[in-house]
């Protein structure tokens, strides 16, 4: 995840804390994204969990989930994102969130927003979530089509307004596709109109139903255009003193493009930005990010459900993540990673770290080049001879 606004503030405000650097040669307690259940009232086209509106068997019980929170705390985890499916469908959501809060976690709620209404907003506010992220994947027609429920856009926007009315910090999350690329300016306008503090642009990852939707992935030029819009809006807000937060995820090439943008717009800050981005180190799947699914299986991140590194029912999280890591985790934690194709010869590999790996996996080579990388051969320092060699690989 690239914290665009944080880096821009750190450039111009010397007292602003710089986003944390990667631990040299070691692991760190990860941010844990926890899919508390798989059931969802929507069947979105890009759902990595392939959720549906039905009960799934063998999900963690309340007692088991409370123990997992204790285990996570023992492992040093302090950031917990509660997701699904739709987490509001889990009856013990507020009990689990409250327990995590009392144990000192930063607790965020990741929701599609359609179930947030006048009947439960007071309880959501009382839970004191540090952040509620609500997905908006385009204007009304596009959003309803991708979410496969007519009226879901209006329900989610009403949820955003309710959250703000109750002084809940809220974020608008968008997965970039060919269908909504042209609507990004309008989505950014919605952010301002509805007093949303955070905008998270996610690139499409080829996982779950998202794997079937990869033909709808934004073209490389569309992606570049979208990122430049985010850089400009974030910079405008930093200069204006607005406390907004712009973030992108699932394509760490964004950091390299941000350097190019800074060279053109903020040339005197470009060197400092590169130092910070090299310290950040790019993709953190399997190291700074972890995922627990609804039955307790642990994955390198939310898009890695094809591979399990352990189960929290059988082993404490600390043991399976820190003390006895799966061979895949060990390889993912190499920095920079040992990769093939264009990634192997890329001059920016120490910044990007080869991206999430799931798009490459969907293309048939887990450690090959990332098909979602939109940087040209020239931009990554690849000579014609090297390109021919990469194609041969």
Secondary structure, DSSP 8 states (H G I E B T S, - for coil): -EEHHHHHHHHH-TTS-------TTS----EEEEE---B-S---TT-TT--BSS--TT---HHHHHHHHHHHHHTT--EEEEESS-GGGSTTHHHHHHHHHHTT-EEEEEE-STT-STTTHHHHHHTT-SEEEEE--SSHHHHHHHHT-TTHHHHHHHHHHHHHHTT--EEEEEEEBTTTGGGHHHHHHHHHHTT--EEEEEE---STHHHHTGGGB--HHHHHHHHHHHHHHHHHHHHHT---EEEEES-THHHHHHHHHHHHH-GGGHHHHHHHHHHH-S--BTTTEEEE-TTSEEESSTT-TT---EETTTS-HHIIIIIS--HHHHHHTSSS----HHHHH-TTHHHHTT--SHHHHHTT-TTS--TT----TTTTT--HHHHHHHHH-
